[in-house]
Amino acid sequence: MLIWPATRFVAGETKESAIAAVRELNTRGIAGSLDLLGENVTDREAARRAREDYVALLRGIADAGVDSNISIKLTMLGLDIERGIARDHLVAILDAARDTDNWVRIDMEGSPYTQATLDLFFEVFESYPNVGIVIQSMLRRSDEDIDRLIVAGARVRLVKGAYKEPESIAFEDKLEVNAAFDRMAERLLDRGEYPAIATHDDERIEHAIDYAIERGIGRHRFEFQMLYGVRRETQEAMVRRGFNMRVYVPYGKQWFPYFYRRLRERKENVSFVVRNLLRR
């Protein structure tokens, strides 16, 4: 059972409750990206059910007529079991997305999955242009990954990254992470295919806006993204300013790992969540 304070950040346990949350966002001019919570599946039947649940979600979005795409994790589709299983399930979801005139974003998980996630993305992207990917600015490799994705014409969601990673592969200093985020955002705004600038950091948001204005980059060429239940007033303010805003809406019975990870993996998230609980 979903409990407070998770109810602020997770849109219930069913696709019906999640679609209802997106419908409410749509009334405020905000699009959605629905995510059925779950990851690191090690059972073939569970991976198959996840695929079926996502196909049903895509059909539910179409039937409801709401403005939302979906976000998925490859480990929920069986990447830890066998790459081929995850690929088959991913393709089935992309087929359903194409049939319902929708779109799929592959979430980026921890660094052990970065290369495998990118490899699978590029493999299916040749046949399915209705798929995008996420890149984390905290990873040292991300500059090169961004360049490759831009050349390919892929749609990228840029995030800072929430996973705790070793210093050998990730920036640990907040200033370095922020500088990398700004640097990659600039390249995506210049040459990317409708990038998503996903952050709650006012300085990162305003840097992207200032850069777009300076370069004459139209607001129709990119969007901002935030998490469900976080900085609602800011989300609405961005819409009033004329920017495209999309909110990542998680739901499902496997809500606890999603909620707890944001408190556990990076200490600053504790105060961040507490502050936002008070900003209701």
HUHU-V248530 format. One record per residue. N is the residue number from 1. RES is the residue in one small letter. PHI is phi in degrees with one decimal (* if undefined). Layout:
((N & RES & PHI) (N & RES & PHI))
This chain:
((1 & m & *) (2 & l & -71.4) (3 & i & -121.0) (4 & w & -69.6) (5 & p & -90.7) (6 & a & -62.7) (7 & t & -62.2) (8 & r & -74.8) (9 & f & -111.0) (10 & v & -126.6) (11 & a & -87.3) (12 & g & 83.5) (13 & e & -108.6) (14 & t & -121.6) (15 & k & -65.7) (16 & e & -64.6) (17 & s & -67.8) (18 & a & -68.2) (19 & i & -64.3) (20 & a & -63.3) (21 & a & -64.7) (22 & v & -66.5) (23 & r & -59.1) (24 & e & -67.5) (25 & l & -61.5) (26 & n & -59.6) (27 & t & -64.5) (28 & r & -103.1) (29 & g & 79.4) (30 & i & -114.0) (31 & a & -84.3) (32 & g & -123.2) (33 & s & -136.7) (34 & l & -84.3) (35 & d & -130.2) (36 & l & -77.8) (37 & l & -69.7) (38 & g & 151.1) (39 & e & -166.1) (40 & n & 51.5) (41 & v & -70.8) (42 & t & -119.3) (43 & d & -116.9) (44 & r & -60.3) (45 & e & -67.3) (46 & a & -65.2) (47 & a & -65.2) (48 & r & -64.3) (49 & r & -63.7) (50 & a & -61.2) (51 & r & -59.1) (52 & e & -63.8) (53 & d & -64.2) (54 & y & -70.8) (55 & v & -62.7) (56 & a & -64.3) (57 & l & -63.7) (58 & l & -60.8) (59 & r & -67.8) (60 & g & -65.0) (61 & i & -61.7) (62 & a & -63.8) (63 & d & -64.2) (64 & a & -79.4) (65 & g & 69.7) (66 & v & -90.7) (67 & d & -92.6) (68 & s & -159.2) (69 & n & -101.1) (70 & i & -129.7) (71 & s & -120.3) (72 & i & -133.6) (73 & k & -115.0) (74 & l & -67.8) (75 & t & -70.5) (76 & m & -73.8) (77 & l & -95.9) (78 & g & 104.0) (79 & l & -60.6) (80 & d & -73.7) (81 & i & -87.1) (82 & e & -165.0) (83 & r & -57.1) (84 & g & -62.5) (85 & i & -64.9) (86 & a & -60.7) (87 & r & -64.1) (88 & d & -61.2) (89 & h & -67.2) (90 & l & -60.5) (91 & v & -62.6) (92 & a & -61.7) (93 & i & -68.7) (94 & l & -66.0) (95 & d & -61.6) (96 & a & -64.2) (97 & a & -64.3) (98 & r & -65.3) (99 & d & -66.0) (100 & t & -103.4) (101 & d & 55.9) (102 & n & -128.0) (103 & w & -147.7) (104 & v & -126.8) (105 & r & -112.0) (106 & i & -88.0) (107 & d & -68.9) (108 & m & -96.1) (109 & e & -97.3) (110 & g & -62.9) (111 & s & -57.8) (112 & p & -59.9) (113 & y & -108.1) (114 & t & -59.3) (115 & q & -66.9) (116 & a & -63.4) (117 & t & -66.1) (118 & l & -64.5) (119 & d & -60.8) (120 & l & -67.3) (121 & f & -58.2) (122 & f & -63.0) (123 & e & -64.2) (124 & v & -84.7) (125 & f & -62.2) (126 & e & -60.1) (127 & s & -107.3) (128 & y & -128.4) (129 & p & -70.5) (130 & n & -89.4) (131 & v & -133.3) (132 & g & -128.5) (133 & i & -142.4) (134 & v & -117.8) (135 & i & -125.1) (136 & q & -103.3) (137 & s & -68.2) (138 & m & -71.5) (139 & l & -82.7) (140 & r & -64.4) (141 & r & -76.5) (142 & s & -65.5) (143 & d & -57.2) (144 & e & -68.3) (145 & d & -62.6) (146 & i & -59.9) (147 & d & -60.2) (148 & r & -64.5) (149 & l & -69.4) (150 & i & -63.0) (151 & v & -59.8) (152 & a & -74.6) (153 & g & 82.0) (154 & a & -83.0) (155 & r & -89.6) (156 & v & -115.6) (157 & r & -97.3) (158 & l & -96.1) (159 & v & -127.5) (160 & k & -75.5) (161 & g & 111.6) (162 & a & -108.2) (163 & y & -85.3) (164 & k & -82.0) (165 & e & -123.7) (166 & p & -67.8) (167 & e & -61.2) (168 & s & -62.8) (169 & i & -121.1) (170 & a & -140.5) (171 & f & -71.2) (172 & e & -102.5) (173 & d & -77.2) (174 & k & -59.2) (175 & l & -64.5) (176 & e & -68.0) (177 & v & -62.6) (178 & n & -64.9) (179 & a & -62.9) (180 & a & -65.4) (181 & f & -61.0) (182 & d & -61.4) (183 & r & -62.8) (184 & m & -71.8) (185 & a & -61.3) (186 & e & -60.8) (187 & r & -66.3) (188 & l & -67.5) (189 & l & -66.1) (190 & d & -67.1) (191 & r & -130.2) (192 & g & -79.5) (193 & e & -96.2) (194 & y & 42.0) (195 & p & -70.1) (196 & a & -110.5) (197 & i & -93.5) (198 & a & -105.3) (199 & t & -162.0) (200 & h & -106.8) (201 & d & -82.5) (202 & d & -56.9) (203 & e & -66.5) (204 & r & -68.5) (205 & i & -62.5) (206 & e & -68.9) (207 & h & -62.3) (208 & a & -63.3) (209 & i & -63.7) (210 & d & -61.1) (211 & y & -65.7) (212 & a & -62.8) (213 & i & -64.5) (214 & e & -59.7) (215 & r & -92.6) (216 & g & 68.3) (217 & i & -88.2) (218 & g & -66.1) (219 & r & -67.1) (220 & h & -74.5) (221 & r & -91.8) (222 & f & -158.1) (223 & e & -140.8) (224 & f & -101.9) (225 & q & -133.7) (226 & m & -140.0) (227 & l & -89.3) (228 & y & -57.6) (229 & g & 85.0) (230 & v & -112.7) (231 & r & 55.5) (232 & r & -59.2) (233 & e & -62.2) (234 & t & -66.2) (235 & q & -57.1) (236 & e & -68.2) (237 & a & -64.3) (238 & m & -64.4) (239 & v & -64.4) (240 & r & -63.3) (241 & r & -78.6) (242 & g & 93.9) (243 & f & -99.0) (244 & n & -72.3) (245 & m & -127.2) (246 & r & -127.8) (247 & v & -115.7) (248 & y & -80.2) (249 & v & -115.4) (250 & p & -84.8) (251 & y & -154.4) (252 & g & 124.5) (253 & k & -75.7) (254 & q & -89.9) (255 & w & -79.4) (256 & f & -63.4) (257 & p & -58.6) (258 & y & -62.0) (259 & f & -68.7) (260 & y & -68.9) (261 & r & -60.6) (262 & r & -69.9) (263 & l & -91.8) (264 & r & -87.3) (265 & e & -75.6) (266 & r & -137.9) (267 & k & -58.8) (268 & e & -65.4) (269 & n & -70.5) (270 & v & -61.8) (271 & s & -65.6) (272 & f & -63.5) (273 & v & -66.2) (274 & v & -61.0) (275 & r & -59.3) (276 & n & -75.5) (277 & l & -65.1) (278 & l & -84.1) (279 & r & -98.6) (280 & r & -87.1))
